Amino acid sequence: MIVGLDHLQLAMPVDGEKAARHFYGELLSLKEIDKPQPLRSRGGVWFHIPDGRQLHLGVEQDFRPSKKAHPCFVVGGDLKDLAQRLEEACYDVQFDDLNPPARRFYTHDVFGNRLEFTDRMSAE
């Protein structure tokens, strides 16, 4: 039976590693982790999520961004601060109040994949 979630994977285009490192590493402050040696030739980049899980960005030859399916990241601190940081980096942010009391917003990563962000209070 399922007892947890180890990692999530998003797709990215060929040669997207530099852009992934900027978006996920610099803008979202996730720490990059080394991929296992046998998987390095496939490209992509992996990040550590502070709750112990991982985010894997894998290369997809015929890449198309995910417009509906998406991960939801829990934000420690002020959700509005992250939204402002993304907007200042020219990413569109859309707050959603359709599921109160959850506080959340949506954006798209550098590749066009849909992402959701919520604060810890609304995730409990």
Number of C-alpha atoms within 10 A of each C-alpha: 3 4 5 7 9 9 14 13 13 19 20 29 18 15 11 18 18 11 15 21 21 14 18 20 17 12 14 14 14 19 15 17 13 11 15 8 7 7 10 11 9 11 17 24 22 24 22 18 16 9 7 9 14 20 20 20 22 19 19 15 10 9 12 13 17 16 11 9 12 16 15 15 15 18 18 11 11 11 17 16 11 18 21 14 13 19 13 10 11 9 15 14 17 13 15 13 11 9 9 9 10 16 19 25 20 18 19 19 18 16 18 13 19 19 19 19 20 21 19 16 13 13 15 6
